[in-house]
Amino acid sequence: MQILPPVLTDLVEAFGRLPGVGPRTAERYAYYLVRHADDATHQLAAALNALPEGIGYCEKTYALVPKGQKLSDLYTDPRRNKKIVAIVAEPFDIVALEKTGQFNGTYHVLGGLVSPIDGITPEQLRIDQLIKRMDEDKVEEVILALNASVEGESTSLYIQQQIGKRKIKITRLARGLPIGVDLEYADQITLTRALEGRQVF
């Protein structure tokens, strides 16, 4: 005997696949959309349908850009210092740092962190592209703006090894960031102080 219509069960299962969404939360999301079917459902459906065709990656920084745009505005803006690069794990980490209003360099999105337990190796990240860009843009400083975790530390050490003998200053965000907190969830004051107090790695 079916308790819920299959279409609703499918929706609950779809929400449940999202990170951080448990069964109860998935059910609440689905039921909310049932109750607000006219406006919220159509708006969500339209946004989801537009997503694959509306998102691209910057060819230099790998930040998210509108589909068809080759370079991010955060890279092409003449007020940005291309010789300073903040290395982040994911695109939304850029949003967190930009909210501080304290950084005028550019970014490089790795696309994750080294994590053997999850099967993520350095070769799967955009580290080779980073090293190439360092040479092309004559980068003088890289800021390791990675999560304060085992994976973040492992990734930082690997990047340091790859930089090798290049005369590039390597700094990291000051440890105003609590251990285990993802960058995108840190508040602006903490991130501002972390940027101002970055340390040589």
Phi, psi and omega in degrees: 000129179275128178275322180240151175300143181306324181297325179284322177299319178297321180294317178299317179296322179295314177297323182294341178280347180287144181296134177082002180254112178274177183303316182294318179295319178300318178296319180296317178300312183297316182292326176300316181292328176296317182287335182241044188300328185289315186257301186297320182295314181293322179295316179294316180298318180295318180295319180292321179293328182280342187302308183299326183269353186252354185242135174224183180236138175298136183288346180255312187260340184067021170286160178287136178221163174299144180307132179097342178274125186280321184236144179289146175299332179289347177259321185277341180302121182297343178281351180273137179270106183288348181276354176241123184234124174268122181267122180236161182280315187228157183303324183288347173295330177297316180302316181298315181290323180295329180295339179287334183068016186252358186240126180241016176272201177243182186234164169217121182265120182285329184089024179138190179228152177298124182208089181305325183294333177261004179076021180260114181256164179304328182294338180275351180261171184267051181277320177299319178295325178296313181297318178298318181293325178303318180288318183294318183267003181052052183296137181255333180215136170243136178253119179279090181265059184251158181301144178280077182217173178300318180295320179296319179293317180298317180295318179299315180296320179295317179297318178301319179295321182289329177294326174060231186267009176298142181278072181237129177286127180249117178238166176226159177298140178299154185280039168285348178278125180297144177299133176089357180265127178292144184305319186293344181260357180284146180283165187294323181295315179299316180293322178299313180293326178294320178293315182295326184258027181299148188240155176294134183270000000 
